[in-house]
């Protein structure tokens, strides 16, 4: 049986920005426009996030995150991210 483990993940400021907008359901092109970067650059950051959180799509990414809402981070880019992963067998 696999157990869930929680670990903190350090993200770059840009990865946090992209993650913030992903959580809001924005598309890569929209994120790129807001951040002043190309869509393909956003796509690169999205794939980095997939690798960091060991997921394959945006839905899995959203499901693996937990934010500290009591710290007032619900509507601002996060500074702390926790990921839940199955460990063991």
Residue, then its C-alpha position, 0 to 999 in steps of 0.5 A: x500500500x502506498x502512503x501519501x507524503x508531503x514535501x515542500x517544493x522551491x519554485x523560481x519566481x517565474x514558475x510561481x507566476x505561471x502556476x498562479x495563472x494555471x490555477x486560475x484556469x488560464x491558457x498558455x497564450x493568456x499567461x504569456x500576454x500577462x507576463x510579457x513572455x512568449x507562449x512557447x516559454x509559458x509551455x516550457x514552464x508548464x512542462x517544468x512544473x509537470x516534472x517537478x510535481x510528477x504529473x502529466x497534465x493540468x488537472x493532475x497538477x491542480x490536484x497535487x497542490x495545497x495552498x495555505x489559504x489562511x495565509x491569504x495566498x488564495x488570490x496572490x502568487x504563492x510563496x509556498x507550495x506543497x506536493x502530495x506524492x505516493x511513496x512506498x509500495 
